[in-house]
Amino acid sequence: MDLPQTFYKKVTIDLKDVTFENVLNIISEKGKFKLNYNASRIPADQKISVKMFNKKLIDILNYILELTGTKLRVISNGQILILPAKNYEKLKGKIIGKVINKGSQRNLIGANILIEENLLGAASDVEGRFEISNLPVGNYTIKISYVGFQTIFIPDVLVRSDRITFMTVELTETPVQGHQVVVEDNYFQSNEIHQTSHTHFSSEEIRRAATLGGDISRIINGLPSLSNDNETNNIIARGGSSIENGFYIDNIEIPNINHLPFPGTTGGLFSILNLDFVSDINVSTGGFSAKYGDKLSSILDIKYREGNREEVDMQVDVNLAGVSGQVEGPLTKGNGSYMFFARHSFTDLVLKLSKDETDPITFNELQGKIVYDISPNHQISLLSIFSDDKWTVSKKVSISDYSNWYGNFNFTQNLFGINWKYLWGKKGYSITTASHFYKKNDIPLFTSIDDQPFMRINSIDNEYRLRNINYFSFSPFAKFEFGVEGKIHSANFNNYFAGGINPLGVSFPDLIVDRKITTSKIGGFFNYEWIPSTGLKFVPGIRIDYFSFNKKLNISPRFSFSYQINEKSAFNGSAGLFFQNLPMYFLSNNEKFENLEDPFSYHMIFGYNYLLFENTKLNIEFYIKEYQQLPVDPDMSSLFLLDEPINNLLYLSHNNLVMEGVANSLGIEAMIQKKISDKFHCIISGTYFRAKYRDLEGRWRNRTVDSKVLAAVEGGYKPNEDWELSLRWNYAGGKPFTKFNLAESTVRKKGILDKDNLMSERYPAYQNMSIRIDRRFYFENSNLILYISVWNLFNKKNISRSGWAETQGVAVDYNQINRIILFGAEFEF
C-alpha cells in the first residue's frame, strides 16, 4: 500500500545522541502519523544523531532505519510497522491455537486473535481453531477477545524457526447486570485477580527461571507464601510442613514429584517433571477449592500440553547434569498427538564442580503423554511418569561430612493415568480420571561410628485412584462444580529403626515394622459460584471425606468471595476447614494408630489486588492459619514432630503418638508481579510472619520454619531475540534452632538438646543469588539454545541444620548447596 502524503513533507531535524525510540516519536509527531513497533524487537535504546535540513520525512526515516538495522512495512489495514531487518527476519514460524469457553470447554467461533507487535491476526473457526503463519522468529504478545468474555493478553509467545507454537486459550464469561464495573484489559487471568493466594505461571515463565536444573518447586519459591531451603526442595507454605502439599498433573494426583522422594514427605532433591511438557502451573497457598482434599497447606495444579498435531518435532538437551531427548508428533491425521521424553543424569560431574564432598546420585526418567479425540465431545488422554533414583553414601564421605550414617537410597516410582473428558450439552462437561501410582523404597543405612544397622526402609506402595469432576453453568451468574473420588492404598512395610537416645535424652527401643496394610478413602465435594451483581462473587463449598483406616468422617466447609471495587482494584477473602490423613509411613508403625484422629487446619485470608498497569499488579494478603490434632510423640513432648525432616531429611521412628499438638501461623504478604510485555519481567515479594507450636506442657515455642521475614526478587531482561538474562535473589531471616547440651552430649555420645532453651537461638539469615543466561540461534529448519546457569552465585554458606557428629564427638552446622555452574545446549529439529 502507498504511504500517506505526510511522509513526503519536508522538515528539519537536528538531534544528537537521542534514542531510536525517541527519534521515531519525533518523526511521528512531525508527520501526524503513527509508527507501530515492539520496543523489544528493535534497538529502541540505541543512541543516534540526525542532522538533516529541509528533507522529506521518508528520506530521514530511511536514513534512521539503515543506521539501526530496521525496516518499514505497510500492511493491508494501513498500519505502518517498524520491524527488525536481521537475517532471522527471513526465518519463519507459525502459531496454531484453539479458543474455548472455560466454563463449558466448548469451542468459541469467531474469537479475535491479534498480535500486538504487528497487528496481524486471525479469527477462530467452527472448531475454535486459528492459525497465524509466516511469523518472523521472536517473542510476541497475543490478544484474544470475544464478545461477552474477558479479553486476555498472553505475553511472551515464542515463535521458532520452522516450528509450530501451539496454544489452548480458555476465555471466561463476563456477566453484566445492573451497574457495570468495567475491568481494564490486562495480562492476568481472572483467578489471579479474584482468588486469594493464587498465582499462575506460564510455560515461558517456568522455562526461563534462574533455578537449579529447572526444578518446579524451586521456581515457585519466589512467592511470598513459601519459605526457602535449597538443600531440599521441600515446599513450606505459610508455616506448614513438608507433608502438607498436594500435586496434580492433568487432574491426576501424584504424591511426590521429586527425585529422592523422602519417605513420609512431599519433598525430595529436585523435580522429575520435564518443564518443556508443562503448559502452566497454578499455585494455591491457602484457602483452596473444595475439589482438593487431604492437604493442609498448598496445591500445585500442573497442566501438561499436548504434542504437535501437525508434524514430528525432536529435541536434545545436553548439560553437565545429564542428557535428555524428546519427540512429539501427530496421531491419525491430527486427531491426536503423542510426546515422549527420557533423561539420564550426570550428577557426579555437578557435584565435583560444586566441590561438595558427596557421593554421586544417578537418576533416570521416562515420561509420555498421548491424546486422542474420539469425537468432538469425547477426548481420551494417557499420562505416564517414571523415575528411578540411586544414591550411595560411602562411610568415608559420611565421616568427612560429619554425618552419623552411611548406606544406600534406592527409589522407584511410576504414575500412570487415563483421562476422559466428556462435553455434555452446551453448558457442562466432565473429567473422569483413573490412575495407578507405584512406589518402592529400599534404604539400608548403618551407623558411621560402629557400622551397626541404623535404619532399613523397605516398602512398596500401590495406590489406585478414581476421580470424577463435573462442571455446569446455569448462566454467567450461577455455576457449580461437583465430584467424587476414591482411593485404594495397598502397602507392604518391612522396616527397621534402631533404638537409642532421642534428642531430649530419653531412651527408646528398636522398632520393627513388618505388615501389609490396605486402606481406602472416599470423598466428594460441591462448589457453587454465585454472582448476585456485577463485580461481586461468592463461592461457598463443602467437602466430605471418609478414611477406612481410622474410620473417620471429615466435613470441610469452604467459602470465598471477591468484590471488584473499580476497574483497577479488587478485594478478596476466603476461609475454610482442611483435613489431612497422616502418611502411611507414620501409621504403619503401631497398630494402635488406627485410633488416631486426623490433623486439621483453619484458614482465614483477606487480600487486596490493584492493577498498577495492564501488565503489573500489586497483591497484599493477610492470613491466619490454626492447626489442631497434630501428632506429638510423648517421649519428645516439647518438640514439633512435623518439622523433623527439616533437621533429619526424613522422619525417624515413632512408636507412640498422641494427636494433641497445636500450632498457628499468621502473616502479611505483598507482591508486585510484572508480566513480560516489553523487555523485562519481575516478581518482587516480601513477607512478615510468625509460626509457633504449643507443646504438651502448654508452652508456645518457635517453629523451625519461623524465619519471620522473607523477601525475593526474580526477573529477567530480554534486549532482543537472541539474548536473555534471568536472575533470582532470595532472603530469609534466621531460622530458630536449639543448641546442644555439650556436656551431656559428650558424656552420652549422642546429640542431646539444651532442654531449657528449646528453639531460642537463630541461624544467620539466608541469602541466595542465581542467574541464567540464554543465547538463541535460529536456523532454517532448527533452533539452538546455549545457556549457562549459576546457582548460589556468591557461594553463600547458608546453614541448613545442626547436628551432633558422633564419630568426632562435636556439634556441627551443615551448609546448604554450594555454588553450582551448569552449561548446556538445547537443539530443536
Residue, then its C-alpha position, 0 to 999 in steps of 0.5 A: m500500500d502507498l504511504p500517506q502524503t505526510f511522509y513526503k513533507k519536508v522538515t528539519i531535524d537536528l538531534k544528537d545522541v537521542t534514542f531510536e525510540n525517541v527519534l521515531n516519536i519525533i518523526s511521528e509527531k512531525g508527520k501526524f502519523k503513527l509508527n507501530y513497533n515492539a520496543s523489544r524487537i528493535p534497538a529502541d535504546q540505541k543512541i543516534s544523531v540526525k542532522m538533516f535540513n529541509k528533507k522529506l520525512i521518508d528520506i530521514l526515516n530511511y536514513i534512521l532505519e539503515l543506521t539501526g538495522t530496521k525496516l518499514r512495512v505497510i500492511s493491508n489495514g494501513q498500519i505502518l510497522i517498524l520491524p527488525a531487518k536481521n537475517y532471522e527476519k527471513l526465518k519463519g514460524k507459525i502459531i496454531g491455537k484453539v479458543i474455548n469457553k472455560g466454563s463449558q470447554r466448548n469451542l468459541i467461533g469467531a474469537n479475535i486473535l491479534i498480535e500486538e507487535n504487528l497487528l496481524g491476526a486471525a479469527s477462530d473457526v467452527e472448531g475454535r481453531f486459528e492459525i497465524s503463519n509466516l511469523p518472523v522468529g521472536n517473542y510476541t504478545i497475543k490478544i484474544s477477545y470475544v464478545g461477552f468474555q474477558t479479553i486476555f493478553i498472553p505475553d511472551v509467545l515464542v515463535r521458532s524457526d520452522r516450528i509450530t507454537f501451539m496454544t489452548v486459550e480458555l476465555t471466561e464469561t463476563p456477566v453484566q447486570g445492573h451497574q457495570v464495573v468495567v475491568e481494564d484489559n490486562y495480562f492476568q487471568s481472572n483467578e489471579i485477580h479474584q482468588t486469594s493466594h493464587t498465582h499462575f505461571s506460564s510455560e515461558e515463565i517456568r522455562r526461563a527461571a534462574t533455578l537449579g536444573g529447572d526444578i518446579s518447586r524451586i521456581i515457585n519459591g519466589l512467592p511470598s507464601l513459601s519459605n526457602d531451603n535449597e538443600t531440599n526442595n521441600i515446599i513450606a507454605r505459610g508455616g506448614s510442613s513438608i507433608e502438607n502439599g498436594f500435586y496434580i498433573d492433568n487432574i491426576e494426583i501424584p504424591n511426590i514429584n521429586h527425585l529422592p522422594f523422602p519417605g513420609t514427605t512431599g519433598g525430595l532433591f529436585s523435580i522429575l517433571n520435564l518443564d518443556f511438557v508443562s503448559d502452566i502451573n497454578v499455585s494455591t497457598g491457602g484457602f483452596s477449592a473444595k475439589y482438593g482434599d487431604k492437604l493442609s497447606s498448598i496445591l500445585d495444579i500442573k497442566y501438561r500440553e499436548g504434542n504437535r498435531e501437525e508434524v514430528d518435532m525432536q529435541v536434545d538437551v545436553n548439560l553437565a547434569g545429564v542428557s535428555g531427548q524428546v519427540e512429539g508428533p501427530l496421531t491419525k491425521g491430527n486427531g491426536s498427538y503423542m510426546f515422549f521424553a527420557r533423561h539420564s543424569f550426570t550428577d557426579l560431574v555437578l557435584k565435583l564442580s560444586k566441590d561438595e564432598t558427596d557421593p554421586i546420585t544417578f537418576n533416570e526418567l521416562q515420561g509420555k503423554i498421548v491424546y486422542d479425540i474420539s469425537p468432538n465431545h469425547q477426548i481420551s488422554l494417557l499420562s505416564i511418569f517414571s523415575d528411578d533414583k540411586w544414591t550411595v553414601s560411602k562411610k568415608v564421605s559420611i565421616s568427612d561430612y560429619s554425618n552419623w550414617y552411611g548406606n544406600f537410597n534406592f527409589t522407584q516410582n511410576l504414575f500412570g493415568i487415563n483421562w476422559k473428558y466428556l462435553w455434555g450439552k452446551k453448558g457442562y462437561s466432565i473429567t473422569t480420571a483413573s490412575h495407578f501410582y507405584k512406589k518402592n523404597d529400599i534404604p539400608l543405612f548403618t551407623s558411621i561410628d560402629d557400622q551397626p544397622f541404623m535404619r532399613i526402609n523397605s516398602i512398596d506402595n500401590e495406590y489406585r485412584l478414581r476421580n470424577i469432576n463435573y462442571f455446569s453453568f446455569s448462566p454467567f451468574a450461577k455455576f457449580e462444580f461437583g465430584v467424587e473420588g476414591k482411593i485404594h492404598s495397598a502397602n507392604f512395610n518391612n522396616y527397621f529403626a534402631g533404638g537409642i537416645n532421642p534428642l531430649g535424652v530419653s531412651f527408646p527401643d528398636l522398632i520393627v515394622d513388618r505388615k501389609i496394610t490396605t486402606s481406602k478413602i472416599g470423598g466428594f465435594f460441591n462448589y457453587e459460584w454465585i454472582p448476585s451483581t456485577g463485580l461481586k462473587f461468592v463461592p461457598g463449598i463443602r467437602i466430605d471425606y471418609f478414611s477406612f483406616n481410622k474410620k473417620l468422617n471429615i466435613s470441610p466447609r469452604f467459602s470465598f468471595s471477591y468484590q471488584i471495587n473499580e476497574k483497577s482494584a479488587f478485594n478478596g477473602s476466603a476461609g475454610l476447614f482442611f483435613q489431612n490423613l497422616p502418611m502411611y509411613f507414620l501409621s504403619n508403625n503401631e497398630k494402635f494408630e488406627n485410633l488416631e484422629d486426623p490433623f486439621s487446619y483453619h484458614m482465614i485470608f483477606g487480600y487486596n489486588y490493584l492493577l498498577f498497569e495492564n501488565t503489573k499488579l500489586n497483591i497484599e494478603f493477610y492470613i491466619k492459619e490454626y492447626q489442631q490434632l497434630p501428632v506429638d510423640p510423648d517421649m519428645s513432648s516439647l518438640f514439633l514432630l512435623d518439622e523433623p525432616i527439616n533437621n533429619l531429611l526424613y522422619l525417624s521412628h515413632n512408636n507412640l503418638v498422641m494427636e494433641g499438638v497445636a500450632n498457628s501461623l499468621g502473616i502479611e504478604a505483598m507482591i508486585q508481579k510484572k508480566i513480560s510485555d516489553k523487555f523485562h519481567c519481575i516478581i518482587s515479594g516480601t513477607y512478615f510472619r510468625a509460626k509457633y507450636r504449643d507443646l504438651e506442657g502448654r508452652w508456645r515455642n518457635r517453629t523451625v520454619d519461623s524465619k519471620v521475614l522473607a523477601a525475593v526478587e526474580g526477573g529477567y531482561k530480554p534486549n532482543e531475540d537472541w539474548e536473555l538474562s534471568l536472575r533470582w535473589n532470595y532472603a530469609g531471616g534466621k531460622p530458630f534452632t536449639k543448641f546442644n547440651l555439650a556436656e551431656s552430649t559428650v558424656r552420652k555420645k549422642g546429640i542431646l538438646d539444651k532442654d531449657n532453651l528449646m528453639s531460642e537461638r537463630y541461624p544467620a539469615y539466608q541469602n541466595m543469588s542465581i542467574r541464567i543466561d540464554r543465547r538463541f540461534y535460529f536456523e532454517n529448519s532448527n533452533l539452538i539454545l546455549y545457556i549457562s546457569v549459576w546457582n548460589l552465585f556468591n557461594k553463600k554458606n547458608i546453614s541448613r541444620s545442626g547436628w551432633a557428629e558422633t564419630q568426632g564427638v562435636a556439634v556441627d552446622y551443615n551448609q546448604i548447596n554450594r555454588i553450582i555452574l551448569f552449561g548446556a545446549e538445547f537443539e530443536f529439529 
